[in-house]
Structure formats: C-alpha cells, structure tokens
Amino acid sequence: MYTPVSARAASTYRQVGVESSIDGATPHQLVSLLFDGLMQSLAEARGALARDDIAAKGRHIGRAVRILEEGLKGGLNDAQGGAVADNLRSLYDYCTVRLTYANLRNDDAGLAEVVELLAPVAQSWKQIGDTAGNATQGGI
C-alpha cells in the first residue's frame, strides 16, 4: 500500500507536535491534553458512525475509553482529591459503560450523552489554568 509523501510528512509533523506538547508539560497541561484527545476521539467516533464506518467508530471509541480509564481515571489522586476524585471516578466509570453500549449498538445518542457530560468538565479544567495545575502536582 502506497502512502503519499505529503501524508507521511503530515503524520510525522502531528507526532512531533504531540511529543513537543508533552515534553515539559505540567500535570495540569497533560490532563488538558487528555481531555483534548478524548473530545477529538468522541467527535471522530460520531463522524465515523454517521458515515457508517463501523471499524473507525470502534477504533475511536476504544481510544476514548483508554483515555478515560488509563489517563484521566488513572491520574486521579484519592488522597488529595477527596470527594472530587470520587465523583470524577464515578463519572468516568459511567461514561466508559455508556461508550461500550454505544459501540455495541451503534448508538449516536450514547456518544452524544458522553460528550454532553464530559465537555463541561474539560472546559472547567481548562479554565482552572496553569497556576492551579502547578499547585496540585499530584493531580486530583
């Protein structure tokens, strides 16, 4: 299979951009990047579902679940986060279940629900700003 040079260059550029974003990022910025990736995966899953591209939908939902489970939920700090960490863990668990059902049933409403639930959390995290992120080095 032939991949055009422009596509390979764009892919390399995107990878370097991601690596550059991660290098030297604060914990707060890393969580912001996780939310960005999560929301992008959900949007791509919805687009794939609308196009009836079931394989792509499954890949994007799988990526979203990994971000939730391994990134966002895995980064919660019960000792420092207390009730907020508990509530976020419950939300992430619910969203993981919802995404699994949405994937199995090709259910755009389930995907939309997860976006609706997580978008305010992602936006709030961005509004907290870097100052608060540096003060909570251990995460939530």
A tleap script that builds the chain and sets N, CA, C and O, in Angstrom:
source leaprc.protein.ff14SB
mol = sequence {
  NMET TYR THR PRO VAL SER ALA ARG ALA ALA
  SER THR TYR ARG GLN VAL GLY VAL GLU SER
  SER ILE ASP GLY ALA THR PRO HIE GLN LEU
  VAL SER LEU LEU PHE ASP GLY LEU MET GLN
  SER LEU ALA GLU ALA ARG GLY ALA LEU ALA
  ARG ASP ASP ILE ALA ALA LYS GLY ARG HIE
  ILE GLY ARG ALA VAL ARG ILE LEU GLU GLU
  GLY LEU LYS GLY GLY LEU ASN ASP ALA GLN
  GLY GLY ALA VAL ALA ASP ASN LEU ARG SER
  LEU TYR ASP TYR CYS THR VAL ARG LEU THR
  TYR ALA ASN LEU ARG ASN ASP ASP ALA GLY
  LEU ALA GLU VAL VAL GLU LEU LEU ALA PRO
  VAL ALA GLN SER TRP LYS GLN ILE GLY ASP
  THR ALA GLY ASN ALA THR GLN GLY GLY CILE
}
set mol.1.N position { 0.848 -1.176 0.000 }
set mol.1.CA position { 0.000 0.000 0.000 }
set mol.1.C position { 0.891 1.235 0.000 }
set mol.1.O position { 1.800 1.347 0.822 }
set mol.2.N position { 0.639 2.140 -0.896 }
set mol.2.CA position { 1.442 3.347 -1.045 }
set mol.2.C position { 0.806 4.495 -0.272 }
set mol.2.O position { -0.386 4.771 -0.409 }
set mol.3.N position { 1.618 5.156 0.539 }
set mol.3.CA position { 1.177 6.345 1.262 }
set mol.3.C position { 1.912 7.533 0.666 }
set mol.3.O position { 3.143 7.539 0.632 }
set mol.4.N position { 1.182 8.546 0.192 }
set mol.4.CA position { 1.839 9.704 -0.398 }
set mol.4.C position { 2.791 10.373 0.588 }
set mol.4.O position { 2.588 10.332 1.802 }
set mol.5.N position { 3.831 10.990 0.038 }
set mol.5.CA position { 4.824 11.665 0.862 }
set mol.5.C position { 4.173 12.735 1.731 }
set mol.5.O position { 4.544 12.893 2.893 }
set mol.6.N position { 3.215 13.464 1.190 }
set mol.6.CA position { 2.562 14.527 1.957 }
set mol.6.C position { 1.824 13.960 3.172 }
set mol.6.O position { 1.818 14.577 4.238 }
set mol.7.N position { 1.209 12.801 3.016 }
set mol.7.CA position { 0.506 12.178 4.138 }
set mol.7.C position { 1.491 11.716 5.198 }
set mol.7.O position { 1.241 11.880 6.392 }
set mol.8.N position { 2.624 11.132 4.766 }
set mol.8.CA position { 3.645 10.701 5.729 }
set mol.8.C position { 4.235 11.901 6.452 }
set mol.8.O position { 4.467 11.847 7.660 }
set mol.9.N position { 4.478 12.978 5.727 }
set mol.9.CA position { 5.040 14.186 6.342 }
set mol.9.C position { 4.061 14.778 7.338 }
set mol.9.O position { 4.459 15.195 8.426 }
set mol.10.N position { 2.792 14.819 6.980 }
set mol.10.CA position { 1.771 15.364 7.889 }
set mol.10.C position { 1.676 14.511 9.148 }
set mol.10.O position { 1.540 15.035 10.254 }
set mol.11.N position { 1.748 13.199 8.974 }
set mol.11.CA position { 1.691 12.303 10.128 }
set mol.11.C position { 2.888 12.525 11.050 }
set mol.11.O position { 2.739 12.580 12.270 }
set mol.12.N position { 4.063 12.652 10.462 }
set mol.12.CA position { 5.264 12.898 11.254 }
set mol.12.C position { 5.165 14.236 11.973 }
set mol.12.O position { 5.519 14.341 13.147 }
set mol.13.N position { 4.686 15.251 11.275 }
set mol.13.CA position { 4.532 16.576 11.876 }
set mol.13.C position { 3.577 16.512 13.069 }
set mol.13.O position { 3.854 17.089 14.120 }
set mol.14.N position { 2.455 15.811 12.905 }
set mol.14.CA position { 1.488 15.688 14.006 }
set mol.14.C position { 2.125 14.977 15.192 }
set mol.14.O position { 1.930 15.387 16.336 }
set mol.15.N position { 2.886 13.915 14.933 }
set mol.15.CA position { 3.529 13.163 16.010 }
set mol.15.C position { 4.537 14.034 16.746 }
set mol.15.O position { 4.601 14.003 17.975 }
set mol.16.N position { 5.317 14.804 16.012 }
set mol.16.CA position { 6.293 15.702 16.638 }
set mol.16.C position { 5.568 16.758 17.450 }
set mol.16.O position { 6.016 17.128 18.535 }
set mol.17.N position { 4.448 17.246 16.929 }
set mol.17.CA position { 3.668 18.240 17.658 }
set mol.17.C position { 3.158 17.697 18.979 }
set mol.17.O position { 3.189 18.393 19.994 }
set mol.18.N position { 2.685 16.453 18.972 }
set mol.18.CA position { 2.198 15.830 20.199 }
set mol.18.C position { 3.346 15.641 21.180 }
set mol.18.O position { 3.210 15.949 22.364 }
set mol.19.N position { 4.481 15.135 20.690 }
set mol.19.CA position { 5.627 14.932 21.571 }
set mol.19.C position { 6.116 16.255 22.140 }
set mol.19.O position { 6.503 16.322 23.307 }
set mol.20.N position { 6.104 17.312 21.326 }
set mol.20.CA position { 6.535 18.624 21.797 }
set mol.20.C position { 5.585 19.155 22.858 }
set mol.20.O position { 6.015 19.813 23.806 }
set mol.21.N position { 4.302 18.874 22.705 }
set mol.21.CA position { 3.322 19.319 23.688 }
set mol.21.C position { 3.529 18.626 25.026 }
set mol.21.O position { 3.322 19.228 26.080 }
set mol.22.N position { 3.932 17.375 24.986 }
set mol.22.CA position { 4.083 16.591 26.207 }
set mol.22.C position { 5.374 16.929 26.930 }
set mol.22.O position { 5.397 17.010 28.159 }
set mol.23.N position { 6.444 17.127 26.182 }
set mol.23.CA position { 7.735 17.447 26.795 }
set mol.23.C position { 7.631 18.726 27.608 }
set mol.23.O position { 7.270 19.777 27.078 }
set mol.24.N position { 7.942 18.640 28.879 }
set mol.24.CA position { 7.946 19.814 29.740 }
set mol.24.C position { 6.573 20.295 30.177 }
set mol.24.O position { 6.467 21.346 30.810 }
set mol.25.N position { 5.521 19.554 29.856 }
set mol.25.CA position { 4.175 19.968 30.246 }
set mol.25.C position { 3.958 19.721 31.732 }
set mol.25.O position { 4.467 18.753 32.297 }
set mol.26.N position { 3.205 20.600 32.345 }
set mol.26.CA position { 2.841 20.422 33.748 }
set mol.26.C position { 1.768 19.339 33.840 }
set mol.26.O position { 1.156 18.998 32.828 }
set mol.27.N position { 1.529 18.793 35.028 }
set mol.27.CA position { 0.439 17.817 35.175 }
set mol.27.C position { -0.903 18.386 34.705 }
set mol.27.O position { -1.713 17.681 34.104 }
set mol.28.N position { -1.120 19.657 34.985 }
set mol.28.CA position { -2.370 20.293 34.549 }
set mol.28.C position { -2.479 20.289 33.021 }
set mol.28.O position { -3.537 19.978 32.475 }
set mol.29.N position { -1.405 20.628 32.347 }
set mol.29.CA position { -1.412 20.642 30.885 }
set mol.29.C position { -1.592 19.243 30.320 }
set mol.29.O position { -2.252 19.069 29.296 }
set mol.30.N position { -1.014 18.245 30.974 }
set mol.30.CA position { -1.172 16.869 30.499 }
set mol.30.C position { -2.637 16.431 30.575 }
set mol.30.O position { -3.139 15.771 29.666 }
set mol.31.N position { -3.310 16.797 31.650 }
set mol.31.CA position { -4.735 16.460 31.764 }
set mol.31.C position { -5.521 17.200 30.679 }
set mol.31.O position { -6.443 16.637 30.089 }
set mol.32.N position { -5.164 18.445 30.417 }
set mol.32.CA position { -5.820 19.188 29.335 }
set mol.32.C position { -5.636 18.487 27.997 }
set mol.32.O position { -6.574 18.402 27.204 }
set mol.33.N position { -4.432 17.983 27.741 }
set mol.33.CA position { -4.178 17.241 26.507 }
set mol.33.C position { -5.008 15.959 26.443 }
set mol.33.O position { -5.487 15.577 25.376 }
set mol.34.N position { -5.173 15.301 27.580 }
set mol.34.CA position { -6.021 14.105 27.613 }
set mol.34.C position { -7.469 14.454 27.272 }
set mol.34.O position { -8.118 13.752 26.496 }
set mol.35.N position { -7.964 15.534 27.853 }
set mol.35.CA position { -9.338 15.960 27.529 }
set mol.35.C position { -9.462 16.309 26.052 }
set mol.35.O position { -10.461 15.966 25.419 }
set mol.36.N position { -8.460 16.987 25.492 }
set mol.36.CA position { -8.493 17.321 24.065 }
set mol.36.C position { -8.561 16.049 23.224 }
set mol.36.O position { -9.367 15.954 22.298 }
set mol.37.N position { -7.716 15.076 23.549 }
set mol.37.CA position { -7.720 13.816 22.811 }
set mol.37.C position { -9.025 13.064 22.964 }
set mol.37.O position { -9.520 12.461 22.012 }
set mol.38.N position { -9.578 13.101 24.160 }
set mol.38.CA position { -10.857 12.429 24.420 }
set mol.38.C position { -11.973 13.045 23.583 }
set mol.38.O position { -12.734 12.333 22.928 }
set mol.39.N position { -12.064 14.365 23.611 }
set mol.39.CA position { -13.141 15.033 22.871 }
set mol.39.C position { -12.957 14.837 21.364 }
set mol.39.O position { -13.937 14.689 20.634 }
set mol.40.N position { -11.714 14.835 20.901 }
set mol.40.CA position { -11.449 14.588 19.485 }
set mol.40.C position { -11.862 13.166 19.106 }
set mol.40.O position { -12.469 12.957 18.056 }
set mol.41.N position { -11.538 12.199 19.946 }
set mol.41.CA position { -11.914 10.806 19.666 }
set mol.41.C position { -13.422 10.639 19.611 }
set mol.41.O position { -13.943 9.922 18.756 }
set mol.42.N position { -14.121 11.300 20.521 }
set mol.42.CA position { -15.582 11.208 20.525 }
set mol.42.C position { -16.175 11.839 19.269 }
set mol.42.O position { -17.115 11.298 18.689 }
set mol.43.N position { -15.636 12.973 18.850 }
set mol.43.CA position { -16.122 13.626 17.628 }
set mol.43.C position { -15.850 12.740 16.413 }
set mol.43.O position { -16.699 12.611 15.530 }
set mol.44.N position { -14.669 12.133 16.372 }
set mol.44.CA position { -14.339 11.257 15.250 }
set mol.44.C position { -15.205 10.001 15.256 }
set mol.44.O position { -15.580 9.505 14.194 }
set mol.45.N position { -15.525 9.483 16.438 }
set mol.45.CA position { -16.406 8.313 16.525 }
set mol.45.C position { -17.795 8.646 15.999 }
set mol.45.O position { -18.401 7.855 15.276 }
set mol.46.N position { -18.294 9.821 16.365 }
set mol.46.CA position { -19.618 10.236 15.881 }
set mol.46.C position { -19.603 10.427 14.367 }
set mol.46.O position { -20.553 10.051 13.680 }
set mol.47.N position { -18.525 11.010 13.850 }
set mol.47.CA position { -18.408 11.186 12.404 }
set mol.47.C position { -18.345 9.849 11.681 }
set mol.47.O position { -18.986 9.664 10.647 }
set mol.48.N position { -17.577 8.925 12.223 }
set mol.48.CA position { -17.463 7.594 11.620 }
set mol.48.C position { -18.808 6.878 11.642 }
set mol.48.O position { -19.178 6.209 10.677 }
set mol.49.N position { -19.529 7.019 12.732 }
set mol.49.CA position { -20.849 6.384 12.822 }
set mol.49.C position { -21.796 6.984 11.786 }
set mol.49.O position { -22.561 6.259 11.150 }
set mol.50.N position { -21.748 8.291 11.615 }
set mol.50.CA position { -22.608 8.951 10.629 }
set mol.50.C position { -22.273 8.486 9.207 }
set mol.50.O position { -23.154 8.421 8.349 }
set mol.51.N position { -21.010 8.166 8.962 }
set mol.51.CA position { -20.578 7.675 7.644 }
set mol.51.C position { -20.764 6.169 7.505 }
set mol.51.O position { -20.507 5.603 6.442 }
set mol.52.N position { -21.206 5.527 8.570 }
set mol.52.CA position { -21.369 4.071 8.590 }
set mol.52.C position { -20.026 3.350 8.500 }
set mol.52.O position { -19.947 2.233 7.988 }
set mol.53.N position { -18.978 3.991 8.997 }
set mol.53.CA position { -17.646 3.390 9.047 }
set mol.53.C position { -17.484 2.761 10.436 }
set mol.53.O position { -16.915 3.362 11.347 }
set mol.54.N position { -17.992 1.559 10.568 }
set mol.54.CA position { -18.084 0.895 11.865 }
set mol.54.C position { -16.701 0.587 12.437 }
set mol.54.O position { -16.497 0.686 13.647 }
set mol.55.N position { -15.760 0.218 11.588 }
set mol.55.CA position { -14.410 -0.084 12.078 }
set mol.55.C position { -13.765 1.163 12.682 }
set mol.55.O position { -13.173 1.090 13.759 }
set mol.56.N position { -13.871 2.291 12.012 }
set mol.56.CA position { -13.294 3.539 12.530 }
set mol.56.C position { -14.011 3.964 13.807 }
set mol.56.O position { -13.378 4.429 14.755 }
set mol.57.N position { -15.331 3.803 13.830 }
set mol.57.CA position { -16.095 4.134 15.042 }
set mol.57.C position { -15.562 3.345 16.222 }
set mol.57.O position { -15.354 3.900 17.300 }
set mol.58.N position { -15.341 2.065 16.026 }
set mol.58.CA position { -14.839 1.216 17.095 }
set mol.58.C position { -13.447 1.630 17.564 }
set mol.58.O position { -13.165 1.629 18.762 }
set mol.59.N position { -12.577 1.984 16.616 }
set mol.59.CA position { -11.220 2.441 16.984 }
set mol.59.C position { -11.276 3.722 17.811 }
set mol.59.O position { -10.574 3.848 18.814 }
set mol.60.N position { -12.101 4.662 17.395 }
set mol.60.CA position { -12.179 5.950 18.090 }
set mol.60.C position { -12.814 5.805 19.477 }
set mol.60.O position { -12.385 6.451 20.433 }
set mol.61.N position { -13.825 4.963 19.576 }
set mol.61.CA position { -14.427 4.726 20.889 }
set mol.61.C position { -13.423 4.008 21.790 }
set mol.61.O position { -13.307 4.325 22.974 }
set mol.62.N position { -12.703 3.046 21.227 }
set mol.62.CA position { -11.672 2.355 22.007 }
set mol.62.C position { -10.622 3.325 22.531 }
set mol.62.O position { -10.180 3.214 23.675 }
set mol.63.N position { -10.232 4.259 21.703 }
set mol.63.CA position { -9.252 5.267 22.132 }
set mol.63.C position { -9.838 6.139 23.242 }
set mol.63.O position { -9.151 6.455 24.214 }
set mol.64.N position { -11.089 6.524 23.100 }
set mol.64.CA position { -11.740 7.345 24.130 }
set mol.64.C position { -11.798 6.599 25.461 }
set mol.64.O position { -11.545 7.184 26.514 }
set mol.65.N position { -12.127 5.325 25.416 }
set mol.65.CA position { -12.190 4.517 26.641 }
set mol.65.C position { -10.807 4.409 27.284 }
set mol.65.O position { -10.681 4.500 28.505 }
set mol.66.N position { -9.785 4.219 26.476 }
set mol.66.CA position { -8.421 4.148 27.025 }
set mol.66.C position { -8.022 5.463 27.688 }
set mol.66.O position { -7.401 5.462 28.751 }
set mol.67.N position { -8.374 6.570 27.069 }
set mol.67.CA position { -8.055 7.874 27.665 }
set mol.67.C position { -8.772 8.016 28.998 }
set mol.67.O position { -8.183 8.471 29.978 }
set mol.68.N position { -10.038 7.630 29.036 }
set mol.68.CA position { -10.798 7.713 30.287 }
set mol.68.C position { -10.187 6.825 31.361 }
set mol.68.O position { -9.938 7.273 32.480 }
set mol.69.N position { -9.950 5.573 31.019 }
set mol.69.CA position { -9.505 4.584 32.001 }
set mol.69.C position { -8.042 4.758 32.404 }
set mol.69.O position { -7.723 4.814 33.592 }
set mol.70.N position { -7.172 4.842 31.430 }
set mol.70.CA position { -5.742 4.847 31.711 }
set mol.70.C position { -5.199 6.249 31.983 }
set mol.70.O position { -4.249 6.413 32.749 }
set mol.71.N position { -5.796 7.245 31.363 }
set mol.71.CA position { -5.291 8.601 31.519 }
set mol.71.C position { -5.995 9.366 32.613 }
set mol.71.O position { -5.396 9.692 33.638 }
set mol.72.N position { -7.267 9.655 32.399 }
set mol.72.CA position { -7.995 10.514 33.337 }
set mol.72.C position { -8.293 9.810 34.658 }
set mol.72.O position { -8.014 10.351 35.728 }
set mol.73.N position { -8.853 8.620 34.588 }
set mol.73.CA position { -9.168 7.898 35.826 }
set mol.73.C position { -7.893 7.439 36.525 }
set mol.73.O position { -7.804 7.477 37.752 }
set mol.74.N position { -6.921 7.012 35.749 }
set mol.74.CA position { -5.651 6.566 36.316 }
set mol.74.C position { -4.883 7.682 36.997 }
set mol.74.O position { -4.048 7.422 37.863 }
set mol.75.N position { -5.155 8.921 36.617 }
set mol.75.CA position { -4.458 10.064 37.201 }
set mol.75.C position { -5.129 10.654 38.417 }
set mol.75.O position { -4.614 11.603 39.009 }
set mol.76.N position { -6.270 10.111 38.803 }
set mol.76.CA position { -6.960 10.639 39.983 }
set mol.76.C position { -6.170 10.312 41.247 }
set mol.76.O position { -5.603 9.227 41.378 }
set mol.77.N position { -6.144 11.258 42.163 }
set mol.77.CA position { -5.407 11.092 43.411 }
set mol.77.C position { -6.414 11.177 44.560 }
set mol.77.O position { -6.861 12.264 44.928 }
set mol.78.N position { -6.756 10.039 45.110 }
set mol.78.CA position { -7.765 9.999 46.176 }
set mol.78.C position { -7.337 10.782 47.408 }
set mol.78.O position { -8.166 11.428 48.049 }
set mol.79.N position { -6.066 10.733 47.744 }
set mol.79.CA position { -5.585 11.413 48.951 }
set mol.79.C position { -5.759 12.923 48.854 }
set mol.79.O position { -6.159 13.569 49.823 }
set mol.80.N position { -5.461 13.486 47.689 }
set mol.80.CA position { -5.584 14.932 47.533 }
set mol.80.C position { -6.940 15.346 46.991 }
set mol.80.O position { -7.418 16.443 47.282 }
set mol.81.N position { -7.565 14.479 46.203 }
set mol.81.CA position { -8.798 14.850 45.520 }
set mol.81.C position { -10.061 14.656 46.321 }
set mol.81.O position { -11.057 15.333 46.069 }
set mol.82.N position { -10.048 13.746 47.282 }
set mol.82.CA position { -11.215 13.510 48.131 }
set mol.82.C position { -12.477 13.232 47.342 }
set mol.82.O position { -12.491 12.391 46.444 }
set mol.83.N position { -13.543 13.950 47.688 }
set mol.83.CA position { -14.852 13.747 47.072 }
set mol.83.C position { -14.848 14.087 45.589 }
set mol.83.O position { -15.570 13.464 44.811 }
set mol.84.N position { -14.045 15.068 45.190 }
set mol.84.CA position { -13.979 15.431 43.770 }
set mol.84.C position { -13.425 14.253 42.970 }
set mol.84.O position { -13.959 13.909 41.915 }
set mol.85.N position { -12.363 13.640 43.469 }
set mol.85.CA position { -11.787 12.475 42.788 }
set mol.85.C position { -12.803 11.331 42.737 }
set mol.85.O position { -12.920 10.653 41.716 }
set mol.86.N position { -13.532 11.115 43.826 }
set mol.86.CA position { -14.551 10.063 43.849 }
set mol.86.C position { -15.641 10.329 42.809 }
set mol.86.O position { -16.057 9.419 42.092 }
set mol.87.N position { -16.094 11.564 42.732 }
set mol.87.CA position { -17.148 11.923 41.774 }
set mol.87.C position { -16.661 11.792 40.335 }
set mol.87.O position { -17.389 11.305 39.470 }
set mol.88.N position { -15.428 12.228 40.080 }
set mol.88.CA position { -14.878 12.090 38.728 }
set mol.88.C position { -14.721 10.622 38.359 }
set mol.88.O position { -15.015 10.236 37.227 }
set mol.89.N position { -14.261 9.800 39.297 }
set mol.89.CA position { -14.116 8.363 39.028 }
set mol.89.C position { -15.481 7.763 38.661 }
set mol.89.O position { -15.582 6.978 37.717 }
set mol.90.N position { -16.513 8.128 39.397 }
set mol.90.CA position { -17.857 7.621 39.087 }
set mol.90.C position { -18.320 8.090 37.706 }
set mol.90.O position { -18.909 7.318 36.949 }
set mol.91.N position { -18.054 9.342 37.386 }
set mol.91.CA position { -18.421 9.872 36.075 }
set mol.91.C position { -17.674 9.128 34.964 }
set mol.91.O position { -18.275 8.733 33.965 }
set mol.92.N position { -16.375 8.942 35.139 }
set mol.92.CA position { -15.577 8.251 34.121 }
set mol.92.C position { -16.042 6.803 33.967 }
set mol.92.O position { -16.095 6.290 32.849 }
set mol.93.N position { -16.380 6.135 35.078 }
set mol.93.CA position { -16.900 4.767 35.010 }
set mol.93.C position { -18.202 4.727 34.216 }
set mol.93.O position { -18.384 3.870 33.351 }
set mol.94.N position { -19.108 5.662 34.516 }
set mol.94.CA position { -20.388 5.718 33.812 }
set mol.94.C position { -20.160 5.948 32.316 }
set mol.94.O position { -20.779 5.286 31.482 }
set mol.95.N position { -19.277 6.882 31.981 }
set mol.95.CA position { -19.005 7.189 30.576 }
set mol.95.C position { -18.395 5.993 29.855 }
set mol.95.O position { -18.693 5.765 28.683 }
set mol.96.N position { -17.552 5.234 30.530 }
set mol.96.CA position { -16.962 4.038 29.932 }
set mol.96.C position { -18.052 3.016 29.609 }
set mol.96.O position { -18.051 2.421 28.531 }
set mol.97.N position { -18.968 2.818 30.534 }
set mol.97.CA position { -20.079 1.890 30.296 }
set mol.97.C position { -20.942 2.395 29.141 }
set mol.97.O position { -21.331 1.619 28.269 }
set mol.98.N position { -21.237 3.681 29.136 }
set mol.98.CA position { -22.076 4.274 28.083 }
set mol.98.C position { -21.413 4.125 26.717 }
set mol.98.O position { -22.077 3.824 25.725 }
set mol.99.N position { -20.082 4.341 26.674 }
set mol.99.CA position { -19.365 4.210 25.406 }
set mol.99.C position { -19.358 2.767 24.924 }
set mol.99.O position { -19.455 2.510 23.724 }
set mol.100.N position { -19.244 1.834 25.845 }
set mol.100.CA position { -19.265 0.422 25.472 }
set mol.100.C position { -20.607 0.061 24.846 }
set mol.100.O position { -20.650 -0.600 23.808 }
set mol.101.N position { -21.698 0.490 25.466 }
set mol.101.CA position { -23.025 0.236 24.898 }
set mol.101.C position { -23.212 0.959 23.565 }
set mol.101.O position { -23.774 0.399 22.624 }
set mol.102.N position { -22.743 2.189 23.489 }
set mol.102.CA position { -22.870 2.949 22.244 }
set mol.102.C position { -22.116 2.252 21.111 }
set mol.102.O position { -22.571 2.231 19.968 }
set mol.103.N position { -20.971 1.690 21.445 }
set mol.103.CA position { -20.185 0.979 20.439 }
set mol.103.C position { -20.918 -0.281 19.985 }
set mol.103.O position { -21.002 -0.556 18.788 }
set mol.104.N position { -21.440 -1.037 20.928 }
set mol.104.CA position { -22.130 -2.281 20.592 }
set mol.104.C position { -23.407 -2.047 19.798 }
set mol.104.O position { -23.760 -2.850 18.934 }
set mol.105.N position { -24.092 -0.961 20.083 }
set mol.105.CA position { -25.401 -0.701 19.475 }
set mol.105.C position { -25.377 0.374 18.394 }
set mol.105.O position { -26.427 0.757 17.878 }
set mol.106.N position { -24.185 0.866 18.047 }
set mol.106.CA position { -24.081 1.958 17.067 }
set mol.106.C position { -25.028 3.098 17.438 }
set mol.106.O position { -25.822 3.568 16.624 }
set mol.107.N position { -24.916 3.519 18.677 }
set mol.107.CA position { -25.857 4.471 19.275 }
set mol.107.C position { -25.237 5.860 19.392 }
set mol.107.O position { -24.445 6.125 20.296 }
set mol.108.N position { -25.605 6.737 18.469 }
set mol.108.CA position { -25.083 8.102 18.499 }
set mol.108.C position { -25.570 8.857 19.730 }
set mol.108.O position { -24.861 9.725 20.240 }
set mol.109.N position { -26.764 8.540 20.212 }
set mol.109.CA position { -27.285 9.220 21.405 }
set mol.109.C position { -26.388 8.955 22.613 }
set mol.109.O position { -26.189 9.841 23.444 }
set mol.110.N position { -25.851 7.748 22.712 }
set mol.110.CA position { -24.931 7.430 23.800 }
set mol.110.C position { -23.641 8.218 23.689 }
set mol.110.O position { -23.118 8.711 24.688 }
set mol.111.N position { -23.126 8.338 22.468 }
set mol.111.CA position { -21.922 9.143 22.254 }
set mol.111.C position { -22.188 10.604 22.594 }
set mol.111.O position { -21.373 11.263 23.239 }
set mol.112.N position { -23.334 11.099 22.153 }
set mol.112.CA position { -23.694 12.494 22.435 }
set mol.112.C position { -23.834 12.737 23.938 }
set mol.112.O position { -23.448 13.793 24.439 }
set mol.113.N position { -24.381 11.765 24.648 }
set mol.113.CA position { -24.527 11.903 26.097 }
set mol.113.C position { -23.167 12.026 26.783 }
set mol.113.O position { -22.984 12.852 27.677 }
set mol.114.N position { -22.225 11.202 26.356 }
set mol.114.CA position { -20.887 11.256 26.952 }
set mol.114.C position { -20.229 12.606 26.664 }
set mol.114.O position { -19.597 13.191 27.544 }
set mol.115.N position { -20.375 13.095 25.443 }
set mol.115.CA position { -19.838 14.421 25.109 }
set mol.115.C position { -20.479 15.479 25.998 }
set mol.115.O position { -19.795 16.354 26.530 }
set mol.116.N position { -21.788 15.393 26.154 }
set mol.116.CA position { -22.514 16.371 26.977 }
set mol.116.C position { -22.074 16.328 28.443 }
set mol.116.O position { -22.021 17.361 29.111 }
set mol.117.N position { -21.764 15.142 28.932 }
set mol.117.CA position { -21.322 15.004 30.324 }
set mol.117.C position { -19.883 15.475 30.534 }
set mol.117.O position { -19.565 16.078 31.559 }
set mol.118.N position { -19.020 15.199 29.563 }
set mol.118.CA position { -17.599 15.470 29.756 }
set mol.118.C position { -17.148 16.840 29.271 }
set mol.118.O position { -16.140 17.355 29.754 }
set mol.119.N position { -17.862 17.441 28.337 }
set mol.119.CA position { -17.452 18.752 27.814 }
set mol.119.C position { -17.351 19.809 28.917 }
set mol.119.O position { -16.382 20.569 28.929 }
set mol.120.N position { -18.316 19.887 29.846 }
set mol.120.CA position { -18.175 20.892 30.914 }
set mol.120.C position { -16.981 20.616 31.832 }
set mol.120.O position { -16.352 21.552 32.326 }
set mol.121.N position { -16.669 19.350 32.059 }
set mol.121.CA position { -15.515 19.006 32.897 }
set mol.121.C position { -14.234 19.432 32.184 }
set mol.121.O position { -13.342 20.022 32.792 }
set mol.122.N position { -14.155 19.129 30.895 }
set mol.122.CA position { -12.975 19.507 30.112 }
set mol.122.C position { -12.825 21.029 30.080 }
set mol.122.O position { -11.724 21.551 30.256 }
set mol.123.N position { -13.916 21.726 29.860 }
set mol.123.CA position { -13.870 23.183 29.806 }
set mol.123.C position { -13.485 23.764 31.161 }
set mol.123.O position { -12.698 24.710 31.221 }
set mol.124.N position { -14.011 23.231 32.223 }
set mol.124.CA position { -13.671 23.709 33.566 }
set mol.124.C position { -12.198 23.492 33.859 }
set mol.124.O position { -11.539 24.345 34.453 }
set mol.125.N position { -11.692 22.352 33.440 }
set mol.125.CA position { -10.275 22.069 33.670 }
set mol.125.C position { -9.406 23.105 32.968 }
set mol.125.O position { -8.419 23.580 33.529 }
set mol.126.N position { -9.774 23.449 31.746 }
set mol.126.CA position { -9.005 24.449 31.011 }
set mol.126.C position { -9.087 25.813 31.697 }
set mol.126.O position { -8.108 26.559 31.711 }
set mol.127.N position { -10.248 26.140 32.264 }
set mol.127.CA position { -10.427 27.433 32.914 }
set mol.127.C position { -9.674 27.545 34.233 }
set mol.127.O position { -9.356 28.648 34.676 }
set mol.128.N position { -9.391 26.426 34.851 }
set mol.128.CA position { -8.634 26.460 36.100 }
set mol.128.C position { -7.297 27.140 35.862 }
set mol.128.O position { -6.827 27.928 36.682 }
set mol.129.N position { -6.696 26.823 34.727 }
set mol.129.CA position { -5.442 27.471 34.366 }
set mol.129.C position { -4.222 26.781 34.919 }
set mol.129.O position { -4.312 25.899 35.773 }
set mol.130.N position { -3.111 27.189 34.429 }
set mol.130.CA position { -1.842 26.581 34.784 }
set mol.130.C position { -1.452 26.813 36.227 }
set mol.130.O position { -0.808 25.954 36.830 }
set mol.131.N position { -1.813 27.921 36.787 }
set mol.131.CA position { -1.423 28.231 38.165 }
set mol.131.C position { -1.918 27.177 39.132 }
set mol.131.O position { -1.158 26.684 39.965 }
set mol.132.N position { -3.188 26.830 39.023 }
set mol.132.CA position { -3.743 25.797 39.902 }
set mol.132.C position { -3.122 24.446 39.599 }
set mol.132.O position { -2.895 23.647 40.507 }
set mol.133.N position { -2.845 24.184 38.321 }
set mol.133.CA position { -2.243 22.911 37.934 }
set mol.133.C position { -0.864 22.725 38.551 }
set mol.133.O position { -0.512 21.614 38.946 }
set mol.134.N position { -0.097 23.769 38.637 }
set mol.134.CA position { 1.222 23.678 39.231 }
set mol.134.C position { 1.127 23.493 40.739 }
set mol.134.O position { 2.000 22.869 41.341 }
set mol.135.N position { 0.086 24.022 41.350 }
set mol.135.CA position { -0.072 23.903 42.808 }
set mol.135.C position { -0.486 22.492 43.206 }
set mol.135.O position { -0.234 22.068 44.334 }
set mol.136.N position { -1.123 21.757 42.284 }
set mol.136.CA position { -1.573 20.401 42.591 }
set mol.136.C position { -0.774 19.392 41.787 }
set mol.136.O position { -1.349 18.662 40.979 }
set mol.137.N position { 0.498 19.333 41.981 }
set mol.137.CA position { 1.377 18.466 41.209 }
set mol.137.C position { 0.921 17.012 41.231 }
set mol.137.O position { 1.196 16.280 40.280 }
set mol.138.N position { 0.247 16.576 42.263 }
set mol.138.CA position { -0.160 15.186 42.345 }
set mol.138.C position { -1.457 14.901 41.618 }
set mol.138.O position { -1.854 13.739 41.531 }
set mol.139.N position { -2.128 15.895 41.099 }
set mol.139.CA position { -3.391 15.691 40.395 }
set mol.139.C position { -4.560 15.663 41.345 }
set mol.139.O position { -4.419 15.899 42.545 }
set mol.140.N position { -5.718 15.369 40.787 }
set mol.140.CA position { -6.936 15.330 41.598 }
set mol.140.C position { -7.113 13.932 42.107 }
set mol.140.O position { -8.078 13.653 42.820 }
savepdb mol mol.pdb
quit
